[in-house]
Amino acid sequence: MEAREPEVSQAPLSLEYVEQVAAGKVFSGSSSLPRLLRYLAERALEEPGEPIKEFRIATEALGRGAGFDPRNDSVVRVTTARLRSKLDEYYSGEGAGDLVRLKVPKGSYRLVAEPASAPAWADETSEHAILASEAGAVSPRPKWALLFAAPVVVALGLGYWLGRTEAREDIKAVAPEVARFWGAFADTPGGVRVVFGNSPEWVTSYGRVLPEPTVDPDSEPDNWRSGVGEVQAIYRLASVSYPLGLHFHLKRAQLVDWDEVVDVHVVYLGGPAANPQVADLGVPANFVFEREPASAGEQYLIRNRAARPGEPAAYAADTPLTQDFGIIRLTRGFRSDRWTLLLAGITTFSTSAAAEVVVDPDSLGRIREILGQTLDDPLAPFECVVKVGVKNSVPYHSRVEACRPIADRPDGVAP
């Protein structure tokens, strides 16, 4: 069932104005975004009120062939998310004084023009419109009206709603690099499963695996814990959740079954000691976690299986800890239209650093450039090593050290 769009006041849509917007400075670095904007404008004028399917957009506007399958290729969703972001950026800058504003409401691919003076509540997403409709409202209303129209809904979600609305004031636009990366995770049934590591007591936050203690078989284990880096990583991921419409569902690694990660996007936080499924993903990766003997027990490091000139054969955290390393790895999930993202460090600090990289536009841009991709290219599997400095148990200055593309697996065969 398609999401219903909010009914908003509309202004006349003209191709002349669309051309003015498409020629704006914010669109100067892309060829696909102005092309998509013009295409959606033409469809809105020639086929008013008609929904547009992903297949048409992909084949008629974005250069995809007749074999395009939206289940395997997220180019339409990603490019549309980037277009929404650029329109927001345009109207917060050079288009701030325009009397009309172009929008592509979330949940649709239909371009609309609105008066610049439209009330703030008319800008709510389709998710809010659905809430209002289910509560008995026939059209979107100011937030105070929902307090009376849907007391039960408001009682359950007012804090969440107000938090999201307040976030809108802080986020004027999503950077194109962030929209390109995380747009592939958006608007997908089931949302994104975030599996965060929770280690037994003999695996320390500093990546050391101590000798496993003898456990009383009759006792009930109650010694699992998550590192501060995993907590920081979740906080960093939350910064992209609202502007891109991502729905994160958190669960401790020790409580996750394989059935729970088959049909959804998955983000794993933490390495194989804290996140057991990570060791069984079966991905043909170059950067992998290995354990080596240490003064007490064993210590993790990252092995570089095919080191290039200038790269070390291994990345290891030092003692005392002043630098640390982590892995970012993006691969297809069990289904070819789902993604699996690994954000894992030797210690808890580089797990946080890996999450920082994937929400930072400059770092994502560096990864894309190393891989030889453009902003218009669809997301493809890759792996990177991330380095972070640590001082007084605080991570700082995360940076990408090395990256590799990973052979794509579009056939949907599980690893």
Phi, psi and omega in degrees: 000124182286144178293137177282142183271148176293140177275119182235158176296133183245152176246162178301138179258126180233143179294330178298317179290322178301318178297322178299315180293315182299335179274002181296158182298328183293340180261002188292336183269006183224145174260331184283327184291312175299324179296318178294319180300314179296319181297313180295326177294316179297318179294321180295326181278322183274333182228062185300134177079355182271131176292151180248128181278153179301323183299316180296316181297315183297316186275330184264338184239332188247009171078013177279155182274182182293344179273010181300134178230114182298343178287335182253348186224116184264019187301323182292314181296317182294313182294323178293320177298321178293323178296315177303316180298316182291325176296318176300318180295320180298315184281349173268356180232254187294338180259014184299331182265004180293146180277346181235148177232132177270139180217152169241096184305141178300142182092001180212172174240029184258124179279133177230156174246133181237149172298141181297339182268014180302142181298150185302325183289344180286350182267006181293154183284170180299334178298318179291325179296321179295317178302315181295319181295316181293336179275359177108000179276142182271343177206160180302143182229164174304155184302325181295331180291326180293336177300331180263326184283330185217069184299326181291314179299317182295319181300323182280327190238010186297315181297318178297316182297311182297323178297318179293321180294320178297323179297331180299329180290332184270339185247097180282326181199151176268130180300143182305321180297320180290319179295320179298315184288303187278344176299334178292342180264353189274161172053044180239131177305136180093344177067211184236121177274119177258111182259106183259141184293140169222111192269152168290166187295339181273001170250112187275164177294345180266017173080006180270138178253106182279162175304131183290127182288158175286127185253134176295117183298340181269355181273157179263118184298134179211050186229029180264142184209157178247144181283163179296331179295324177294321177296315178296323180297318178297320178298318180295318180296327180298337182292340180254357188292312184288308185300336181253004177069033179275145180238102181270136176236113187270145175204142178293142185301321184290349183250007185263130173263158179299326181300336183279351184240012184281316189255012184229163167291146182228135171242120176262126177251117179109152183281184188295334179291324181264346186225085191304325182295336182301324182287345185248015183287338175068030181272133179285072187267160176266319179266115185226152176279136174223156178251141177228156180299143176230179183300328176222105181082226182225161181230139178279149169217172178250119180272133175260099190291331180224074184295133175272166179306130180090351179261144176284160178284341179207153177242121183228142174288146181265171180226123357295157191286112173236344175215151185214162183225148178220173181240135167248124181222120179248122179222166173295149177276198177297330172255145184291344179261015176236155182243150172239123182242123177257126174235097191220138180242163171298316173243176181296335184289323180281342169296316176297319181295320179298320178292325178297321182297318187279000172245003181258120184298323180294317180293319177296323177296322178295317178300313181299318180293319178299322181280356178073034181250163174249168179298333182277349179286143176292156179299140181224154182300144178200171174217147181219156168254135181244137176248142178219140173278150180227128177222125183053042179063027177237122179284147178206157175054068175281141177209154180277127181265315184203151180220154175219142167286154176242137180305127181289155180228074186282001185277352177081012180281130182294148179293000000 
